[in-house]
Amino acid sequence: MFPSNPCSSSVCAAPPDDRDARHISLAGFGDDATSRLRAAHVLIIGVGGTGCAAAAALAAAGAGTLTLVDFDRIDASNLARQPLYTPADIGRDKVAVAATRLATQHPGIDLVPRAERLVGDALRAAVDAAVLRFYRGAIDGYWPPERAHVENGYRDIVPAWPRVAAPRFEVRANWRADDALDYLASWSSVRRCRRATGQDPVGACAITLRTAWGPQRRSVRWPLVLHSFRRPSTP
């Protein structure tokens, strides 16, 4: 519940140039790690003192997509600690200004500014989006063909007997972020991805998921699909 077209709501720029040459030349980094960095999606909640520094470092390094979330506007008191802003920016949304500055810092990354307070439904949506980006992005192509049946709730299987209405069931759990990451790591597609690439796709989304999740336990639910059929009586 990972990005099809981030340019529709983000600040998008030109393709990356050779600025990653130093990354590629580092021992233990190379082309594979550079590709993973470009494919990474990091959620930064709060573009204040720490958020500005983190966003600037990630943008300079070439992290593929940065989602910036902050409901606040720039104040004069911010300028001493938040170097992405200038006096001319006072009164503007932090995320809008930050996204524009970071786009000029590295023209090969995508930036998604969200001027909102990330609580309640918005926070749940951020967690779901992080998992979906992982599901649709990092491990896409590593699921077996039969996964399509799970996706559509087995509705494309034609039964030999008449259907009978079945009750709905779901599994519920209260998890911390690391519990959710352990669950993602258990997926068969993750194991296939590890064998094929030698990389751990769960690690690439861990920062974003932990940031959105926070330190507390959260309710996790997933449906169980049940199809019932009535066997015709025999004469």
N, C-alpha and C positions, 0 to 999 in steps of 0.2 A: 504494500500500500504505500521510477527513478528517471533527464529532462528532454522532452520531445522537441520543443521549440521555445527555449527560454527567451529568445529575442522578442517574443510577443509582449512581454511585460518587463523587459530588462534593458539595461544600457549595454548594447553590443558593439563590438569594435572589429578591427581588421584581423586577419589571420596572424598567428604568431610568427615572429621572424627568428633569426638565429641567436637571440638573446639567451637561449637555453644551452648554448654550447658549453658553458662552464659546468652546468649540471651534468650534461652527458659525459663530460670527461672525468668526472669524479669517480674514483674507485668505489664499487658497490652501488652506484646510482645508475648511470647509463641510460640507454634508450627506454628500457622497460619502466623504470621508476619515473622517468620524465613523462611517459605516456600516462601512467597512473596519476601523476600530479595534475596533468592537464584534464584528466577525467574526473578529478575529485570535486565534490560539492560540499562546501563548508557553510554552516549556518552560524552567523555571529549575532547574538542577542545583546544589543546595547553598543552603540558606536560612540562611546565616551572615551575616557583616557585609555583604558585597556583595550577597548574595541578598536579604536583608531590604530593603535600600534599593531594589534593582531591583524587587522584588515590590510594595513600597508605592507606588512611582512609577507602575508599570503599572496597578495596581489603581485608584489615584486617577484616572488618565487614562481608565479605562474599557475597557481591553483585555478582549475578550470572555471568554476562557478562559485561566487560568493553571494549568499543571501544575507542582506543587512536588515536587521529588524530593530527599530527604535521609534518610539512615539514622540520623542522630545524634539524641540527646536533649539537652534544655536543661540546661546546667550554669551554676553561679553565675558562672564566668569569662566566659560569653557575654554577660552582661547589659550590660556597658559598651559593647559594640560592636553589639549586635543589638536595636534598639529595639522589635521586635514582641513581645518577651518580658518578663515581670515575675518577681520572686522567687517568686510563687505558681506559676509554670509549671515550676520546676526539677524535672527527672526526667521530664517529658512529651516526647512526640515533637515535634520542631520543626515538621514539616509540618502536624500536626493543629492546633497552636496558631496557626501562621501563617495557615492557611486560615480559621480562625474569626475572627481579627482582621481579615484583609483583607476578609472577607465583610461585616463591619460597616462597614468603611471605604467600600466601594462595593457597595450591595445589588443592583446590576444585572449583576454578573459571576459566572462560574462558576469554582470552584476545585477542582482535582483533587489531593488530597494522596497522595503515594506514599512511604511510609516504607521505603525500600530503598536499597541501594547499586547504582548504575546501571553495571554492568559485564557483560561477556559477553553471555549471552542477553538479559538485561534491556535492555542498551544497544542491541542489534540490534532488539529489539522497539520501543524508543523511536524509532529511526530509521524503521522501517517504519510506525509509527503516524503520524509526522509526514507522511510521503509519502501515506499513505492519507487523512488528513484533507484534504490538498491535493487529492487525486484525487476524493474524494467530496464535498468541500465547495466550495472556491474555484472550481473549474472544472466542477463538476457542471452539466449542461445545455448545455455547449458542445461535447460530443462529437457526431459524426454518428451517425445511427441504426445504421450498420453496425458501430459499436464493440461492439455486443452480441455479434457473432460472435467478436470477440477475447476478450471476457469469458468466454464459455463454451467456449473452445477449438475453435470451429467445429463443435461436436458437433451443432448443430441443422441442419446442411447434409446433406441426404439424397443420397448418391451414387448414380449410375446403375450402378456396378459394385461387386462385393464388396470389402470392406475387407481389407487385409493388414496384419498387425502391423508397426508401424514403431518404430525405436529412438528414444530420447529424446535431445534435444539441448538445450544451453543456452549462452548467451553469458556470459562472465565478464570482469570488468574490476576493476582496483584504482584506486579513485577517491578524491579528496579531496572535501570538501563542495561546493566551487565547481564541480567537474566534474558532480556530481549536479544542482546547480541549473541549470547550462547545459543538461543533458539535459532537465530539466523544461521549461525555456524553449523547447525545440525542439518540444514537443507541439503538434499542430494546434489542440487545444482552448484552449491558452494564447493562441495567436494570435487565435482567434475572440473570446476573452474581452477581450483588449486592444482589439480593434477595436470591440466592443460597448460597453465601459465606459470606455475611455480610461485604464484603470489596469493596473498590472502585478501579476498575482496571485502571481507567483513571489516578488516582494519581500516579500509579506506573510508567507510561511512561511520566509524565509531565516534569520532569527534562530533560530527553533526548530530548523531542520534543522542549522545550523552548530553549535548548542549540543550537540545529541545526537550529532552526527557526531564532533566534536573535530577536532584539527589533523592527525591521521594519515590515511593511506590505508586504505580499507576495501574488502573484497571485495563486489562487486555482481554479482548473478546474475539473469538472466531467461530463462525457457524459450522455446524455439522449438518451435512446434507443427507437426508433420508428419503428414499423413494420406496413407496409401498405398492404392491400389486396383489390383485385377488386372483388366485388360481381357480379357473372354472371347475365346477363340480363335474365329476365324471358320471356318466349314465350307469 
